[in-house]
């Protein structure tokens, strides 16, 4: 049975596979090797927390600043319900309050197929040019138009490990992306689902979600989890078989 503690542990262990981990009990800090994007650099509580020594806060801020990263937290509210008040007392601001969702079965509802849409799977051994297209759409989908380097694309492939990514192309043009992370203990996380702004509301996101969930369950996972950015995104995932399970918080 999926519990809040099991889900938080999975998210912590999954982050360790993708990023460099720095242990600073009662927190684990995670840093992307070369990408300063805030979503790739954050701390996670190791346990439910009631208080934290000032020395820990000083060390935490210093580690983020040393790496030229914004101090940031991501965690499940139900796992550490007292942490929000503690963060606010140390000048952290709630950045996001999002839906934590899970899917325990393959989607059964039919999806409209958009003519000309092809979804290309990527693995850690995929060609670099396809990886660059994925990372470019990923960043643009989240509002970052900076050019993508070969090293960023290679790092993305390295970070996939035994997970899998999907690049949606419409008449040959990259328009959407998504991935699921390395399965562990029967769980996997769907992440980086994004569509270029000019191609939204055409069913591309739904097609990517269905592809990811189907591929993940083919690997024998028990559940796919994700974080929905807002209610609209949550409703999109709900139509594909996901249900609300927890509250995901981000503080920076």
C-alpha positions, 0 to 999 in steps of 0.5 A, spaced: 500 500 500 502 506 498 503 511 504 505 518 504 512 516 508 513 511 502 512 516 497 516 521 500 522 516 501 521 514 493 522 522 491 528 523 496 531 516 493 529 518 486 533 525 487 539 522 489 539 518 482 539 524 478 543 530 482 548 530 487 546 529 494 549 533 500 547 530 507 545 536 512 540 532 517 535 533 518 535 535 511 538 532 504 540 537 499 540 536 492 544 539 486 544 539 479 551 538 476 550 544 471 543 546 471 541 552 475 534 551 474 530 552 481 526 546 479 533 541 479 536 544 486 532 543 492 532 540 499 528 535 502 526 533 509 529 526 512 523 526 517 517 529 520 521 536 523 518 540 529 525 544 530 531 545 527 538 549 530 540 555 527 547 552 525 543 548 520 540 554 517 546 557 516 550 551 513 544 550 508 544 557 506 551 557 505 551 551 501 546 553 496 550 560 495 556 557 494 553 553 488 550 559 486 543 556 487 537 559 490 535 556 497 529 552 496 525 546 499 520 541 496 516 536 500 510 533 502 506 537 507 503 531 510 509 528 511 512 534 515 506 538 517 510 543 521 515 544 516 512 550 513 511 554 519 519 553 520 521 555 513 516 561 514 520 563 520 526 563 517 524 568 511 522 562 506 516 564 502 511 559 499 513 558 492 508 553 490 502 549 493 501 543 488 497 537 487 501 530 489 497 525 484 498 517 483 495 513 478 495 505 480 492 503 473 493 504 466 488 509 463 482 506 460 479 512 456 480 513 449 484 519 447 483 523 440 489 521 436 492 528 433 494 527 425 501 528 424 503 527 432 509 522 433 511 520 440 519 518 440 522 514 446 528 516 449 533 512 453 540 514 456 543 511 450 539 515 445 542 520 440 545 527 442 541 531 437 534 528 440 536 529 447 537 537 445 530 537 442 527 534 448 531 539 453 530 545 449 522 543 449 522 542 456 526 549 458 521 552 453 515 549 456 517 552 463 518 559 460 526 558 459 528 560 452 536 560 453 540 555 448 541 548 450 548 546 450 551 539 448 553 538 455 546 539 458 543 534 453 548 529 455 547 530 462 540 529 461 541 523 458 546 521 464 540 523 469 535 518 465 539 512 468 533 506 467 528 511 466 525 513 459 523 520 456 518 521 450 519 527 445 512 529 441 513 531 434 507 534 430 509 533 423 516 533 425 517 539 429 518 537 437 512 540 441 512 536 447 516 532 452 515 528 458 518 522 462 518 517 468 524 516 472 527 510 474 522 505 477 524 503 485 520 499 490 514 499 485 514 506 484 516 511 479 515 519 478 512 522 471 515 529 470 517 534 465 511 534 462 510 540 458 508 542 451 510 549 447 505 554 448 503 555 441 501 547 441 497 547 447 490 545 448 490 540 442 491 533 446 498 533 445 499 533 453 494 527 454 498 523 449 504 524 452 501 522 459 498 516 456 504 514 453 508 515 459 503 511 464 503 505 459 510 504 458 511 505 466 506 499 467 509 495 462 515 495 466 511 492 472 510 498 477 505 499 482 504 506 481 506 512 478 506 519 482 507 526 479 506 533 482 501 537 478 502 545 477 495 547 478 488 545 478 488 545 471 493 541 470 491 536 476 484 535 472 488 534 465 491 528 469 485 526 473 482 524 466 488 520 465 487 516 471 490 520 476 487 521 483 489 527 488 493 523 494 497 529 497 499 536 497 506 538 494 509 544 497 515 548 494 519 554 499 524 558 496 
